[in-house]
Amino acid sequence: MQLTLTARASEAIAARARDADVSGWLLRIAVVAGGCNGLTYDLYFIPEAGPEDAVVETGTLRIAVDPASARLLDGTAIDLPRAESFRFQNPRARKSCSCGASFEE
């Protein structure tokens, strides 16, 4: 499983972890139902990965992805072009919204 984060996205996630006092935790990225195209991305911190999770290390960040989300996220690049929201460039998305937060498989 491959995920890529830009330096700006990595720095923002690390800063949010420090602010939330969860340094050392993993970032969970999951694909869930929602958004204007049917699927959206959910990001939150967890203390440890589950037994079936894929764990991706990118720089100082560790990312946990559940098996169902892994097949939809493989090859995705995550950026933070504006301070308010992450943008996902997902090669598996057949269609995505203009803000890049939701997609259709």
N, C-alpha and C positions, 0 to 999 in steps of 0.2 A: 504494500500500500504506500502510495506516495502523495504527500501533501507539501506544498511550498508556501511559505509566508514571506512577504517582503519585510525588509528591515523595519519599516514604519509600523506594520501590523504586529510584528514581534515585540517591538518596544512598547506599543500601546497595551498589549496583553500583559506583559511583564509589569507595567505600571498599574494596571487594574488589579493584578494579583497582589502587589504590594499594598495598594489602597484598601483592599478587602482583607488584608492580613492572611493570605492563603499562599504565601511563598512556599515553594516545594510541592504544591498540589499540581495535578494535571489539568489541562484544559480538555473538556469533553466537547467534541463537535459531533452533532447528530443531525440527521435529516428527519424532519417531522412533517406531518400533514399541516398545510396552512399556506398563507400567502396568496397572491393573485394568480399564481400558476399551479397551485396544488401541493407543492413541497417547499419547505423553507429550512433554513439552517438554524440550529439552536446551539449556542455556546454558553458553557458555564464551567465552573471549577469543581473538581472532585478530589477527595483525598487520596484515592488509589483506583487503579484500573480494575475492571472486572476480569474474571478468568477467561472470557472469550473475546475481550477487547484486543484490537490491534493497537500497539503503542508506537507512535512515530516521534522520533526525536529530531527537532529542528533547532539548531543552536542550543540555547539554554532551556528551551521549552519542550515539554513532553505533552503529547496530544493523545488522548484515548478516543477510539472510534469503535462503536459497536459493529458486529458483523453485518447487519442489514444496511447500515449507513456506509460502511466501508466500500461496498460495491458501487455506491452512488457518488462517493467522494474521491475515489482514486484518480490522481492526476490533477486535482484541483489546486489552484493558486489563490491565496488569500491576500488581499491588499487593503489598505486603509487610505483611500485617496482623499477623503474628507474626515474630519475629526469625529463626526457623528455616527458613521456606519462603515462596517466592513464590506468589501466587495469580493464576491466569489467568481472566479473564472473557472467554470466547471466544464470539462470537455464532454461529460456525459449528459449535460443539459441540452435537450432538444430546443427548448424555448426558455427564456428567462425574462424577468421584468426589467424595466429600465434602471432600477436602483441596484440590481444584481443580488437581491436578498431572497428571491424565490425563483423556482424553476419548475419545468415540466420534464419528466423523463421521457 
